[in-house]
Amino acid sequence: MPGIWHTPAVRRAPLVLWLLGACAEPEGSSPDVLADTSSAAPAPWPSPCVRAQPLTADGQRLQGAMAYTKRVGAESWVITPVRGATLVAGEQVVGATDDRGCFDVPLLDGIRAEARAALSHFDVTVVSDAGAWSWPVAGVDVLVDEPYAAGAFNALEGAVRVDLSLGALDPDLRGAPLQIRWGEAVRPACGSCFYFDGFTLELTGQPGDEDAHDDPVLLHELGHYVEAAFGTWSNPGGGHDLEPAAPAMAWSEGFATWFQAWLRGQPDYTDLQPSRIYQLDLEATPLIVNGVVPEGDPSGRLSEGLVYGLLWDLFDERLEDDDGQSTDGDGLFRAAVGVLGHPPGSVADAGAPGADLLDFLRRLACGSSVSVSAVTESFGFPWSSSLCP
Protein backbone atom coordinates (compact mmCIF):
# COMPACT_ATOMS: atom_id res chain seq x y z
CA MET A 1 0.00 0.00 0.00
CA PRO A 2 1.40 3.48 -0.82
CA GLY A 3 2.93 5.32 2.07
CA ILE A 4 3.32 2.33 4.40
CA TRP A 5 6.77 1.99 5.95
CA HIS A 6 7.17 -1.72 6.20
CA THR A 7 9.86 -4.35 6.24
CA PRO A 8 9.57 -8.12 6.66
CA ALA A 9 9.74 -9.26 10.24
CA VAL A 10 13.10 -10.52 11.43
CA ARG A 11 12.53 -13.53 13.66
CA ARG A 12 14.94 -12.92 16.46
CA ALA A 13 14.59 -11.08 19.72
CA PRO A 14 14.80 -8.44 20.85
CA LEU A 15 14.51 -6.41 17.66
CA VAL A 16 13.08 -3.07 16.66
CA LEU A 17 13.19 -1.83 13.09
CA TRP A 18 13.11 1.91 12.46
CA LEU A 19 11.66 2.77 9.08
CA LEU A 20 12.62 6.29 8.10
CA GLY A 21 11.43 8.34 5.15
CA ALA A 22 10.43 11.86 4.18
CA CYS A 23 6.99 13.22 3.58
CA ALA A 24 8.28 15.08 0.55
CA GLU A 25 9.48 11.88 -1.19
CA PRO A 26 7.60 10.85 -4.34
CA GLU A 27 4.93 8.16 -4.13
CA GLY A 28 6.36 4.65 -4.24
CA SER A 29 9.83 5.57 -2.93
CA SER A 30 11.43 3.14 -0.51
CA PRO A 31 12.47 4.41 2.92
CA ASP A 32 15.80 3.60 4.47
CA VAL A 33 15.82 0.94 7.16
CA LEU A 34 17.82 1.14 10.35
CA ALA A 35 17.86 -1.88 12.67
CA ASP A 36 18.70 -1.64 16.33
CA THR A 37 19.04 -4.88 18.27
CA SER A 38 20.42 -3.38 21.45
CA SER A 39 17.09 -3.02 23.24
CA ALA A 40 13.51 -4.24 23.01
CA ALA A 41 12.32 -0.63 23.47
CA PRO A 42 12.69 1.89 20.66
CA ALA A 43 15.19 4.70 21.10
CA PRO A 44 14.25 8.34 20.45
CA TRP A 45 12.75 8.56 16.97
CA PRO A 46 13.81 11.18 14.41
CA SER A 47 10.93 12.69 12.44
CA PRO A 48 10.57 11.36 8.88
CA CYS A 49 8.60 14.42 7.72
CA VAL A 50 10.10 17.42 5.97
CA ARG A 51 8.92 20.64 7.57
CA ALA A 52 8.04 23.50 5.27
CA GLN A 53 9.90 25.81 7.66
CA PRO A 54 11.31 25.68 11.17
CA LEU A 55 8.84 26.05 13.99
CA THR A 56 8.31 29.77 14.41
CA ALA A 57 9.15 31.56 17.65
CA ASP A 58 5.55 32.59 18.19
CA GLY A 59 4.45 28.97 17.82
CA GLN A 60 1.92 29.29 15.04
CA ARG A 61 2.19 25.74 13.63
CA LEU A 62 3.24 22.33 14.85
CA GLN A 63 4.64 20.17 12.05
CA GLY A 64 5.85 16.66 12.64
CA ALA A 65 5.20 12.94 12.32
CA MET A 66 3.42 10.24 14.26
CA ALA A 67 4.11 6.50 14.24
CA TYR A 68 3.48 3.42 16.36
CA THR A 69 5.34 0.23 17.21
CA LYS A 70 3.60 -2.53 15.27
CA ARG A 71 4.11 -6.10 16.46
CA VAL A 72 5.01 -8.45 13.60
CA GLY A 73 6.14 -11.45 15.63
CA ALA A 74 6.39 -12.71 19.17
CA GLU A 75 9.26 -10.28 19.86
CA SER A 76 9.64 -8.34 16.63
CA TRP A 77 8.31 -4.86 15.89
CA VAL A 78 8.32 -2.33 13.07
CA ILE A 79 7.71 1.39 13.36
CA THR A 80 4.72 2.22 11.18
CA PRO A 81 3.15 5.59 10.38
CA VAL A 82 -0.15 6.53 11.99
CA ARG A 83 -2.38 7.26 8.99
CA GLY A 84 -5.69 9.08 9.15
CA ALA A 85 -5.75 9.73 12.90
CA THR A 86 -7.85 12.70 14.04
CA LEU A 87 -5.94 15.42 15.92
CA VAL A 88 -7.92 17.35 18.51
CA ALA A 89 -7.33 20.11 21.03
CA GLY A 90 -10.01 19.82 23.68
CA GLU A 91 -13.21 19.23 21.71
CA GLN A 92 -11.92 20.95 18.56
CA VAL A 93 -10.70 18.93 15.58
CA VAL A 94 -7.52 20.63 14.35
CA GLY A 95 -6.27 18.21 11.69
CA ALA A 96 -5.31 14.65 10.84
CA THR A 97 -2.21 12.65 10.02
CA ASP A 98 -1.62 12.03 6.31
CA ASP A 99 -0.60 8.90 4.40
CA ARG A 100 2.95 9.12 5.76
CA GLY A 101 1.98 9.95 9.33
CA CYS A 102 2.84 13.63 8.91
CA PHE A 103 0.81 16.42 10.47
CA ASP A 104 0.68 20.20 10.27
CA VAL A 105 -1.66 21.75 12.84
CA PRO A 106 -2.05 24.94 14.88
CA LEU A 107 0.17 24.90 17.93
CA LEU A 108 -2.35 24.63 20.77
CA ASP A 109 -2.29 23.21 24.27
CA GLY A 110 -3.34 19.62 24.86
CA ILE A 111 -3.28 18.27 21.31
CA ARG A 112 -4.09 14.56 21.16
CA ALA A 113 -4.31 12.06 18.31
CA GLU A 114 -7.46 9.94 18.45
CA ALA A 115 -7.74 6.51 16.85
CA ARG A 116 -10.70 7.55 14.74
CA ALA A 117 -11.12 8.73 11.17
CA ALA A 118 -13.72 9.91 8.69
CA LEU A 119 -12.60 7.75 5.77
CA SER A 120 -13.79 7.92 2.18
CA HIS A 121 -16.32 5.11 2.58
CA PHE A 122 -17.02 4.86 6.33
CA ASP A 123 -16.22 6.37 9.71
CA VAL A 124 -14.28 4.32 12.25
CA THR A 125 -13.51 4.74 15.96
CA VAL A 126 -11.31 2.49 18.11
CA VAL A 127 -12.42 2.36 21.75
CA SER A 128 -11.60 0.58 25.00
CA ASP A 129 -13.76 0.05 28.06
CA ALA A 130 -12.42 3.42 29.26
CA GLY A 131 -13.43 5.31 26.11
CA ALA A 132 -11.88 6.29 22.79
CA TRP A 133 -8.17 5.56 22.33
CA SER A 134 -5.92 8.61 22.05
CA TRP A 135 -2.28 9.63 22.46
CA PRO A 136 -0.74 13.00 23.39
CA VAL A 137 0.95 14.97 20.62
CA ALA A 138 3.56 16.65 22.77
CA GLY A 139 6.23 17.33 20.13
CA VAL A 140 7.18 16.97 16.50
CA ASP A 141 8.21 13.29 16.76
CA VAL A 142 5.36 11.30 18.26
CA LEU A 143 5.89 7.57 18.81
CA VAL A 144 3.12 5.41 20.28
CA ASP A 145 5.12 2.72 22.05
CA GLU A 146 2.68 1.39 24.65
CA PRO A 147 1.51 -1.96 23.18
CA TYR A 148 -2.23 -1.56 23.68
CA ALA A 149 -2.30 2.04 22.46
CA ALA A 150 -0.16 0.95 19.50
CA GLY A 151 -2.69 -1.81 18.83
CA ALA A 152 -5.45 0.79 18.65
CA PHE A 153 -3.60 2.66 15.91
CA ASN A 154 -2.89 -0.62 14.10
CA ALA A 155 -6.63 -1.30 14.15
CA LEU A 156 -7.12 2.15 12.63
CA GLU A 157 -4.50 1.31 9.99
CA GLY A 158 -6.44 -1.85 9.11
CA ALA A 159 -9.56 0.25 8.56
CA VAL A 160 -7.59 2.63 6.33
CA ARG A 161 -6.41 -0.30 4.19
CA VAL A 162 -9.95 -1.62 3.88
CA ASP A 163 -11.25 1.82 2.95
CA LEU A 164 -8.72 2.07 0.12
CA SER A 165 -9.85 -1.31 -1.24
CA LEU A 166 -13.48 -0.20 -1.43
CA GLY A 167 -12.75 2.08 -4.37
CA ALA A 168 -12.86 -1.11 -6.47
CA LEU A 169 -16.58 -1.36 -5.72
CA ASP A 170 -17.84 2.18 -6.16
CA PRO A 171 -16.06 5.43 -5.28
CA ASP A 172 -19.32 6.89 -3.94
CA LEU A 173 -20.22 4.05 -1.55
CA ARG A 174 -20.80 4.93 2.12
CA GLY A 175 -21.22 2.34 4.84
CA ALA A 176 -22.43 2.42 8.41
CA PRO A 177 -20.01 3.80 11.04
CA LEU A 178 -17.77 1.11 12.51
CA GLN A 179 -16.71 0.82 16.15
CA ILE A 180 -13.72 -1.35 17.06
CA ARG A 181 -13.47 -2.38 20.71
CA TRP A 182 -9.94 -3.23 21.83
CA GLY A 183 -7.95 -3.23 25.04
CA GLU A 184 -6.44 -5.51 27.65
CA ALA A 185 -9.82 -5.87 29.36
CA VAL A 186 -11.64 -6.75 26.13
CA ARG A 187 -12.06 -10.54 26.22
CA PRO A 188 -15.00 -11.59 24.00
CA ALA A 189 -16.07 -15.22 24.33
CA CYS A 190 -15.65 -15.62 20.56
CA GLY A 191 -11.99 -14.59 20.70
CA SER A 192 -12.37 -11.81 18.14
CA CYS A 193 -15.55 -11.25 16.18
CA PHE A 194 -17.82 -8.88 14.27
CA TYR A 195 -21.36 -8.10 15.40
CA PHE A 196 -23.79 -7.25 12.62
CA ASP A 197 -26.17 -5.68 15.13
CA GLY A 198 -24.46 -2.36 15.79
CA PHE A 199 -21.57 -2.77 13.32
CA THR A 200 -19.11 -3.45 16.13
CA LEU A 201 -15.88 -5.41 15.97
CA GLU A 202 -14.29 -6.80 19.14
CA LEU A 203 -10.61 -7.80 19.30
CA THR A 204 -9.31 -9.79 22.23
CA GLY A 205 -6.64 -8.10 24.29
CA GLN A 206 -5.68 -11.18 26.29
CA PRO A 207 -1.91 -11.08 26.93
CA GLY A 208 -0.24 -13.29 24.35
CA ASP A 209 -3.28 -13.05 22.05
CA GLU A 210 -3.41 -9.34 21.25
CA ASP A 211 -5.41 -9.53 18.03
CA ALA A 212 -5.23 -5.82 17.16
CA HIS A 213 -1.59 -6.53 16.28
CA ASP A 214 -2.41 -9.65 14.20
CA ASP A 215 -3.23 -8.25 10.77
CA PRO A 216 -4.76 -11.49 9.43
CA VAL A 217 -7.23 -11.60 12.33
CA LEU A 218 -7.96 -7.88 12.19
CA LEU A 219 -8.51 -7.83 8.41
CA HIS A 220 -10.60 -11.03 8.51
CA GLU A 221 -13.02 -9.38 10.93
CA LEU A 222 -12.99 -6.19 8.86
CA GLY A 223 -13.92 -8.39 5.90
CA HIS A 224 -17.11 -9.26 7.76
CA TYR A 225 -17.78 -5.53 8.15
CA VAL A 226 -17.40 -5.13 4.37
CA GLU A 227 -19.92 -7.94 3.81
CA ALA A 228 -22.42 -6.37 6.19
CA ALA A 229 -22.00 -2.72 5.21
CA PHE A 230 -21.55 -3.02 1.45
CA GLY A 231 -22.81 -6.46 0.43
CA THR A 232 -25.02 -9.24 1.75
CA TRP A 233 -24.75 -10.47 5.35
CA SER A 234 -26.09 -14.03 5.67
CA ASN A 235 -23.66 -15.42 8.27
CA PRO A 236 -25.69 -17.22 10.98
CA GLY A 237 -22.91 -16.67 13.54
CA GLY A 238 -21.40 -19.14 15.97
CA GLY A 239 -18.26 -21.23 16.12
CA HIS A 240 -16.62 -22.50 12.96
CA ASP A 241 -13.64 -24.50 11.76
CA LEU A 242 -12.75 -26.43 8.60
CA GLU A 243 -15.59 -28.93 8.99
CA PRO A 244 -18.50 -28.80 6.50
CA ALA A 245 -20.90 -26.03 7.49
CA ALA A 246 -24.04 -24.36 6.20
CA PRO A 247 -23.29 -22.72 2.81
CA ALA A 248 -23.84 -19.17 4.14
CA MET A 249 -21.46 -19.74 7.07
CA ALA A 250 -18.79 -21.35 4.88
CA TRP A 251 -19.05 -18.54 2.35
CA SER A 252 -18.81 -15.70 4.87
CA GLU A 253 -15.86 -17.15 6.79
CA GLY A 254 -14.06 -18.28 3.64
CA PHE A 255 -14.52 -14.88 2.00
CA ALA A 256 -13.18 -13.04 5.07
CA THR A 257 -10.09 -15.27 5.15
CA TRP A 258 -9.47 -14.69 1.43
CA PHE A 259 -10.07 -10.95 1.85
CA GLN A 260 -7.35 -10.53 4.48
CA ALA A 261 -4.89 -12.50 2.34
CA TRP A 262 -5.77 -10.44 -0.75
CA LEU A 263 -5.21 -7.14 1.07
CA ARG A 264 -1.89 -8.36 2.49
CA GLY A 265 -0.78 -10.07 -0.73
CA GLN A 266 0.15 -13.18 1.26
CA PRO A 267 -1.70 -16.54 1.00
CA ASP A 268 -1.79 -17.31 4.71
CA TYR A 269 -3.60 -16.60 7.96
CA THR A 270 -1.65 -16.41 11.21
CA ASP A 271 -2.96 -15.80 14.71
CA LEU A 272 -0.44 -15.56 17.55
CA GLN A 273 -2.00 -17.14 20.64
CA PRO A 274 -0.68 -17.73 24.17
CA SER A 275 0.09 -21.43 23.72
CA ARG A 276 0.37 -21.79 19.94
CA ILE A 277 0.52 -20.09 16.55
CA TYR A 278 -2.64 -20.86 14.58
CA GLN A 279 -1.91 -20.91 10.84
CA LEU A 280 -3.75 -21.55 7.58
CA ASP A 281 -2.18 -21.89 4.12
CA LEU A 282 -4.55 -20.72 1.37
CA GLU A 283 -2.42 -22.30 -1.34
CA ALA A 284 -2.15 -25.72 0.31
CA THR A 285 -5.56 -26.48 1.79
CA PRO A 286 -5.92 -29.97 3.30
CA LEU A 287 -7.85 -32.54 1.27
CA ILE A 288 -10.49 -32.72 3.98
CA VAL A 289 -11.89 -29.35 2.86
CA ASN A 290 -12.73 -30.61 -0.63
CA GLY A 291 -16.20 -31.64 -1.74
CA VAL A 292 -19.72 -31.00 -0.50
CA VAL A 293 -22.17 -32.92 1.69
CA PRO A 294 -24.17 -34.56 0.25
CA GLU A 295 -21.81 -35.25 -2.65
CA GLY A 296 -22.82 -33.62 -5.91
CA ASP A 297 -25.22 -31.11 -4.33
CA PRO A 298 -24.15 -27.47 -5.05
CA SER A 299 -26.43 -26.42 -2.17
CA GLY A 300 -24.83 -28.87 0.26
CA ARG A 301 -22.67 -28.22 3.30
CA LEU A 302 -19.07 -27.31 2.61
CA SER A 303 -15.88 -26.14 4.32
CA GLU A 304 -14.81 -22.52 4.59
CA GLY A 305 -11.41 -23.88 3.55
CA LEU A 306 -12.87 -24.85 0.19
CA VAL A 307 -14.13 -21.28 -0.22
CA TYR A 308 -10.91 -19.47 0.65
CA GLY A 309 -8.77 -21.97 -1.26
CA LEU A 310 -10.93 -21.65 -4.37
CA LEU A 311 -10.97 -17.85 -4.17
CA TRP A 312 -7.21 -17.71 -3.80
CA ASP A 313 -6.68 -20.07 -6.75
CA LEU A 314 -8.86 -17.82 -8.89
CA PHE A 315 -6.82 -14.79 -7.80
CA ASP A 316 -3.20 -15.93 -7.73
CA GLU A 317 -2.17 -14.90 -11.25
CA ARG A 318 0.93 -13.23 -9.79
CA LEU A 319 2.15 -16.52 -8.34
CA GLU A 320 2.94 -19.91 -9.83
CA ASP A 321 -0.43 -21.49 -10.44
CA ASP A 322 -1.07 -25.19 -10.97
CA ASP A 323 -4.62 -24.88 -12.31
CA GLY A 324 -4.11 -22.42 -15.17
CA GLN A 325 -6.99 -20.23 -13.97
CA SER A 326 -6.76 -16.75 -12.52
CA THR A 327 -8.78 -13.57 -12.46
CA ASP A 328 -8.32 -9.99 -11.34
CA GLY A 329 -8.48 -9.43 -7.58
CA ASP A 330 -10.70 -6.36 -7.90
CA GLY A 331 -13.08 -8.35 -10.09
CA LEU A 332 -13.25 -11.14 -7.53
CA PHE A 333 -13.83 -8.59 -4.78
CA ARG A 334 -16.69 -6.94 -6.68
CA ALA A 335 -18.32 -10.30 -7.39
CA ALA A 336 -17.89 -11.46 -3.80
CA VAL A 337 -19.30 -8.35 -2.15
CA GLY A 338 -22.06 -7.97 -4.74
CA VAL A 339 -22.90 -11.66 -4.65
CA LEU A 340 -26.64 -10.97 -4.45
CA GLY A 341 -26.49 -7.58 -6.14
CA HIS A 342 -26.76 -3.95 -5.09
CA PRO A 343 -28.97 -3.44 -3.24
CA PRO A 344 -28.75 -6.96 -1.76
CA GLY A 345 -31.47 -9.18 -3.12
CA SER A 346 -31.59 -7.55 -6.55
CA VAL A 347 -30.00 -10.74 -7.90
CA ALA A 348 -31.89 -14.01 -7.46
CA ASP A 349 -30.67 -16.22 -4.59
CA ALA A 350 -29.84 -19.70 -5.89
CA GLY A 351 -29.59 -22.90 -3.87
CA ALA A 352 -29.41 -22.59 -0.09
CA PRO A 353 -30.81 -19.40 1.49
CA GLY A 354 -28.44 -16.43 1.70
CA ALA A 355 -25.19 -15.46 0.03
CA ASP A 356 -22.97 -18.47 -0.62
CA LEU A 357 -20.37 -19.92 -2.99
CA LEU A 358 -22.95 -20.97 -5.58
CA ASP A 359 -24.30 -17.41 -5.78
CA PHE A 360 -20.77 -16.07 -6.14
CA LEU A 361 -19.89 -18.45 -8.97
CA ARG A 362 -23.08 -17.56 -10.80
CA ARG A 363 -22.29 -13.85 -10.49
CA LEU A 364 -18.64 -14.29 -11.53
CA ALA A 365 -18.91 -16.80 -14.37
CA CYS A 366 -22.39 -16.64 -15.89
CA GLY A 367 -22.51 -14.43 -18.96
CA SER A 368 -18.79 -13.60 -18.72
CA SER A 369 -15.51 -14.90 -20.14
CA VAL A 370 -14.30 -16.06 -16.72
CA SER A 371 -13.92 -19.84 -16.57
CA VAL A 372 -14.12 -21.44 -13.14
CA SER A 373 -14.56 -25.10 -14.12
CA ALA A 374 -10.95 -26.21 -13.59
CA VAL A 375 -10.78 -24.65 -10.13
CA THR A 376 -14.18 -25.90 -8.94
CA GLU A 377 -13.33 -29.39 -10.18
CA SER A 378 -10.01 -29.37 -8.30
CA PHE A 379 -11.89 -28.60 -5.07
CA GLY A 380 -14.70 -31.05 -5.70
CA PHE A 381 -17.40 -28.41 -5.96
CA PRO A 382 -20.16 -29.51 -8.36
CA TRP A 383 -20.29 -26.49 -10.68
CA SER A 384 -21.51 -26.46 -14.29
CA SER A 385 -22.82 -23.82 -16.65
CA SER A 386 -26.27 -25.39 -16.31
CA LEU A 387 -26.43 -23.66 -12.91
CA CYS A 388 -26.45 -20.26 -14.62
CA PRO A 389 -29.83 -18.46 -14.81
Secondary structure as the mmCIF struct_conf table of DSSP 4:
data_model
#
loop_
_struct_conf.conf_type_id
_struct_conf.id
_struct_conf.beg_label_comp_id
_struct_conf.beg_label_asym_id
_struct_conf.beg_label_seq_id
_struct_conf.end_label_comp_id
_struct_conf.end_label_asym_id
_struct_conf.end_label_seq_id
TURN_TY1_P TURN_TY1_P1 PRO A 2 GLY A 3
HELX_LH_PP_P HELX_LH_PP_P1 PRO A 8 VAL A 10
BEND BEND1 ARG A 12 PRO A 14
STRN STRN1 LEU A 15 LEU A 20
TURN_TY1_P TURN_TY1_P2 CYS A 23 ALA A 24
BEND BEND2 GLU A 25 GLU A 25
HELX_LH_PP_P HELX_LH_PP_P2 PRO A 26 PRO A 26
TURN_TY1_P TURN_TY1_P3 GLU A 27 GLY A 28
HELX_LH_PP_P HELX_LH_PP_P3 SER A 29 PRO A 31
STRN STRN2 ASP A 32 ASP A 36
BEND BEND3 SER A 38 SER A 38
BEND BEND4 ALA A 40 ALA A 41
HELX_LH_PP_P HELX_LH_PP_P4 PRO A 42 PRO A 44
BEND BEND5 CYS A 49 CYS A 49
HELX_LH_PP_P HELX_LH_PP_P5 VAL A 50 ARG A 51
BEND BEND6 ALA A 52 GLN A 53
HELX_LH_PP_P HELX_LH_PP_P6 PRO A 54 THR A 56
TURN_TY1_P TURN_TY1_P4 ALA A 57 ASP A 58
STRN STRN3 ARG A 61 ARG A 71
BEND BEND7 GLY A 73 GLU A 75
STRN STRN4 SER A 76 PRO A 81
BEND BEND8 GLY A 84 GLY A 84
HELX_LH_PP_P HELX_LH_PP_P7 ALA A 85 ALA A 85
STRN STRN5 THR A 86 ALA A 89
TURN_TY1_P TURN_TY1_P5 GLY A 90 GLU A 91
STRN STRN6 GLN A 92 ALA A 96
TURN_TY1_P TURN_TY1_P6 ASP A 99 ARG A 100
BEND BEND9 GLY A 101 GLY A 101
STRN STRN7 CYS A 102 PRO A 106
TURN_TY1_P TURN_TY1_P7 ASP A 109 GLY A 110
STRN STRN8 ILE A 111 GLU A 114
BEND BEND10 ALA A 115 ALA A 115
STRN STRN9 ARG A 116 ALA A 118
BEND BEND11 SER A 120 HIS A 121
STRN STRN10 ASP A 123 SER A 128
TURN_TY1_P TURN_TY1_P8 ASP A 129 ALA A 130
STRN STRN11 GLY A 131 ALA A 132
STRN STRN12 SER A 134 PRO A 136
BEND BEND12 GLY A 139 VAL A 140
STRN STRN13 ASP A 141 VAL A 144
BEND BEND13 GLU A 146 GLU A 146
HELX_RH_AL_P HELX_RH_AL_P1 PRO A 147 SER A 165
HELX_RH_3T_P HELX_RH_3T_P1 LEU A 166 ALA A 168
TURN_TY1_P TURN_TY1_P9 LEU A 169 LEU A 169
TURN_TY1_P TURN_TY1_P10 PRO A 171 ASP A 172
STRN STRN14 LEU A 178 TRP A 182
BEND BEND14 GLY A 183 GLY A 183
TURN_TY1_P TURN_TY1_P11 GLU A 184 ALA A 185
TURN_TY1_P TURN_TY1_P12 ALA A 189 CYS A 190
BEND BEND15 GLY A 191 SER A 192
STRN STRN15 CYS A 193 TYR A 195
TURN_TY1_P TURN_TY1_P13 PHE A 196 PHE A 199
STRN STRN16 THR A 200 LEU A 203
TURN_TY1_P TURN_TY1_P14 PRO A 207 GLY A 208
HELX_RH_3T_P HELX_RH_3T_P2 ASP A 211 HIS A 213
HELX_RH_AL_P HELX_RH_AL_P2 ASP A 215 PHE A 230
BEND BEND16 GLY A 231 GLY A 231
BEND BEND17 GLY A 238 GLY A 238
BEND BEND18 LEU A 242 GLU A 243
STRN STRN17 ALA A 245 ALA A 245
HELX_RH_AL_P HELX_RH_AL_P3 PRO A 247 ARG A 264
TURN_TY1_P TURN_TY1_P15 GLY A 265 GLY A 265
BEND BEND19 PRO A 267 PRO A 267
STRN STRN18 ASP A 268 LEU A 272
BEND BEND20 PRO A 274 SER A 275
STRN STRN19 ILE A 277 ASP A 281
TURN_TY1_P TURN_TY1_P16 LEU A 282 GLU A 283
BEND BEND21 ALA A 284 ALA A 284
HELX_RH_3T_P HELX_RH_3T_P3 LEU A 287 VAL A 289
BEND BEND22 GLY A 291 GLY A 291
STRN STRN20 VAL A 293 VAL A 293
BEND BEND23 PRO A 294 PRO A 294
TURN_TY1_P TURN_TY1_P17 GLU A 295 GLY A 296
TURN_TY1_P TURN_TY1_P18 PRO A 298 SER A 299
BEND BEND24 GLY A 300 GLY A 300
STRN STRN21 ARG A 301 LEU A 302
HELX_RH_AL_P HELX_RH_AL_P4 GLU A 304 PHE A 315
TURN_TY1_P TURN_TY1_P19 GLU A 317 ARG A 318
BEND BEND25 LEU A 319 LEU A 319
BEND BEND26 ASP A 322 GLY A 324
HELX_RH_AL_P HELX_RH_AL_P5 GLY A 329 VAL A 337
TURN_TY1_P TURN_TY1_P20 GLY A 338 GLY A 345
BEND BEND27 SER A 346 VAL A 347
HELX_LH_PP_P HELX_LH_PP_P8 ALA A 348 ALA A 350
BEND BEND28 GLY A 351 ALA A 355
HELX_RH_AL_P HELX_RH_AL_P6 LEU A 357 ALA A 365
TURN_TY1_P TURN_TY1_P21 CYS A 366 GLY A 367
BEND BEND29 SER A 368 SER A 369
HELX_RH_AL_P HELX_RH_AL_P7 SER A 373 SER A 378
TURN_TY1_P TURN_TY1_P22 PHE A 379 GLY A 380
HELX_RH_3T_P HELX_RH_3T_P4 SER A 385 LEU A 387
#
